[in-house]
Amino acid sequence: MKKYFIILFFIISIIPLGSADVEFTASVDAEMIGLEDYLIYTITFKGIQNPVQPDVSGIGDFNVIQTSRSSEFKFINGVSSSYVNFLYYLAPLKEGTLVIPPLKYIHNNNVFKTQGFKIIAVKGSIKKIAPKKNRRSLFDLDEDLSPFRSFRSAQQEIDVKLKAKISKKLARVGEQLIYKILLYSRNRIESVNLISGQSFTGFWQEWYPVRKSIDGVSEVIEGKNYQVYEIRKAALFPSKEGELLIPSVRFELSLSDNSFSFFSTPRKITRSTNSIRINIESLSGNSKNFPVGRLNITAKADKNSIDINELLSITVEVKGFGNIKTLKIPEFKNGEAFTVFPAKITRKINYKDNGIFGNVIAEVPVSFKKPGIVIIPSLEFKYYDPLESKIKVSKSRELSINVTGSREEYSSDMNPVSGGIAKIGSDIDFIMKGSIKDQKRFIYKSVLFRIILFLIIMVILSFPIYEYFIKSHILGNKKYRKKKDVQSLLKKLDNLKEYGDVFQIIEGYLEIKTGIRRSEINNNRIEDLFYSSGISKNDTDEFLRIRTESELSRFSPSTIKTFSQFRIEIKELKNLIKRIDLKLK
């Protein structure tokens, strides 16, 4: 058997691969998918050895979640052909008709082009999971005799879905709504990760903290028993009237593999919630500027009796259900017998099952102008109660403070004496005592001080010279800056230890040299840029090969190089960049 494979390999290796036709094709595994599924997009090269990975950045309707590469040889009717396949796992970004545009590839000055595809994306998931093919290894026994027979099971059917719920679909502007995302699963879930944005237009949002562990409850739906988990929760406060849309939210779920295998890994799937439309009515009349919820106000003083020279602290608190972060507390006004100073405001939020409950606290300092019983009037707080659909008024109690003592006056000893110095002997006695020092001995009259002062002045004057001449005209020169940045990147190449890091250096070089942002860099654009700059075809192909292989090495073990190969590649790359840098504009 070994001899047969050696002979077959030798025959394949000596037959020229170039005898096969060159082809560049693309295919998809489905023409209709769900938003929770992924599409397998395959690009196949025939008769091209070591092709550069195609650039798929122009596919704007999908998100590339994974890539892979494979190679194969086919021997048909005495002719051998080599095939290289690039597989892209694409997740749809929206519902409707999605487009995969044709791709272009240049080989030996010939332009090849694939066909384009139109994919229909619908809600949910429509792909059925095919069971794994049974494989028998060298260690398998007969099924009835195998000691592991009780552990074997077919791949479990995936039955996982998300559902979003809202507490009310008809509400008022500013009213608190509770939004929940529930996970229904008949599979074992290992992790849940949010992969889409959670910002809803038209709402003030307050998301509940994500719990470290979530307990599920059982629920029977259509005769099937599901475990239901509340994975996200938020309080939403509509900020405008009309029909508002709460969009779908997408999650990535890791499912536990129940098979008996030491090499099993969690399976990842994506699921999206349903979108929800709700109708929001405006508050009528004078209630438009009032907070919405169920609230009340209180006020209390830290003392009932106080000395007139001290400050009284009054604590005003508004608490209840509502948008605590936007609540404003009514303010005390100055009275004939007291003065009010600016308050210190603090807010606290508690996350309850039925909504957000919290309080806003204002600590108000108050001083008094005269002794006696001082009455501080109550505060009035108006709000709109959505449960009773009317305006309500909450009032704090009136405060009665007993102010005692008399206001302290400044003593005459503290005031400046008019008409000259009153007590000459004692007032200037400290001046008369002691000797008067020689003024020539002070440091500011020495030569050393003058030298130091001169140097300080020169340093101060050098800053404008540096800023406006050296920095702007020399260091700020674009060519000089680009040259320094390129030298810095080449130095970084000497310190790299992973082949995957080369991709970041190449991307950084192109961004510095050409001004093109990294998100806009692709192989086609590089090829056009190098061609217009007069860079040779060999240098262009070598540059694109290193860029592609260094990117793939982060995901594909087949592209990982030995240390000696890696250092040789780095040396060649430095020389290549130096040649390109001379011509690249």
HELIX and SHEET records of a PDB file:
HELIX    1   1 LYS A    2  ILE A   14  1                                  13    
HELIX    2   2 LEU A   17  SER A   19  5                                   3    
HELIX    3   3 ARG A  149  PHE A  151  5                                   3    
HELIX    4   4 GLY A  285  ASN A  289  5                                   5    
HELIX    5   5 ILE A  324  THR A  326  5                                   3    
HELIX    6   6 SER A  412  MET A  414  5                                   3    
HELIX    7   7 ILE A  424  ASP A  427  1                                   4    
HELIX    8   8 ASP A  429  MET A  432  1                                   4    
HELIX    9   9 GLN A  439  ARG A  441  5                                   3    
HELIX   10  10 ILE A  443  LYS A  445  5                                   3    
HELIX   11  11 VAL A  447  ILE A  465  1                                  19    
HELIX   12  12 TYR A  466  LEU A  475  3                                  10    
HELIX   13  13 LYS A  478  ASP A  494  1                                  17    
HELIX   14  14 ASP A  501  THR A  514  1                                  14    
HELIX   15  15 ARG A  518  GLU A  520  5                                   3    
HELIX   16  16 ASN A  523  SER A  532  1                                  10    
HELIX   17  17 LYS A  537  LEU A  552  1                                  16    
HELIX   18  18 PRO A  557  THR A  559  5                                   3    
HELIX   19  19 PHE A  563  LYS A  583  1                                  21    
SHEET    1   A 4 GLU A  23  VAL A  28  0                                        
SHEET    2   A 4 LEU A  39  LYS A  46 -1                                        
SHEET    3   A 4 VAL A  79  PRO A  92 -1                                        
SHEET    4   A 4 PHE A  62  ILE A  76 -1                                        
SHEET    1   B 3 MET A  32  GLY A  34  0                                        
SHEET    2   B 3 PHE A 117  VAL A 122  1                                        
SHEET    3   B 3 GLY A  96  ILE A 100 -1                                        
SHEET    1   C 2 LYS A 104  HIS A 107  0                                        
SHEET    2   C 2 ASN A 110  LYS A 113 -1                                        
SHEET    1   D 4 VAL A 160  ILE A 166  0                                        
SHEET    2   D 4 LEU A 177  SER A 185 -1                                        
SHEET    3   D 4 LYS A 224  PRO A 238 -1                                        
SHEET    4   D 4 PHE A 203  TRP A 207 -1                                        
SHEET    1   E 4 VAL A 160  ILE A 166  0                                        
SHEET    2   E 4 LEU A 177  SER A 185 -1                                        
SHEET    3   E 4 LYS A 224  PRO A 238 -1                                        
SHEET    4   E 4 VAL A 217  ILE A 221 -1                                        
SHEET    1   F 3 LEU A 170  ARG A 172  0                                        
SHEET    2   F 3 ILE A 276  GLU A 281  1                                        
SHEET    3   F 3 GLY A 242  ILE A 246 -1                                        
SHEET    1   G 3 ILE A 189  LEU A 194  0                                        
SHEET    2   G 3 ARG A 250  LEU A 255 -1                                        
SHEET    3   G 3 ARG A 267  SER A 272 -1                                        
SHEET    1   H 4 GLY A 293  ALA A 301  0                                        
SHEET    2   H 4 LEU A 312  GLY A 322 -1                                        
SHEET    3   H 4 GLY A 355  PHE A 368 -1                                        
SHEET    4   H 4 PHE A 338  VAL A 340 -1                                        
SHEET    1   I 4 GLY A 293  ALA A 301  0                                        
SHEET    2   I 4 LEU A 312  GLY A 322 -1                                        
SHEET    3   I 4 GLY A 355  PHE A 368 -1                                        
SHEET    4   I 4 LYS A 344  LYS A 352 -1                                        
SHEET    1   J 3 SER A 305  ASP A 307  0                                        
SHEET    2   J 3 LEU A 399  THR A 404  1                                        
SHEET    3   J 3 GLY A 372  ILE A 376 -1                                        
SHEET    1   K 2 GLU A 380  ASP A 385  0                                        
SHEET    2   K 2 LYS A 390  LYS A 395 -1                                        
END                                                                             
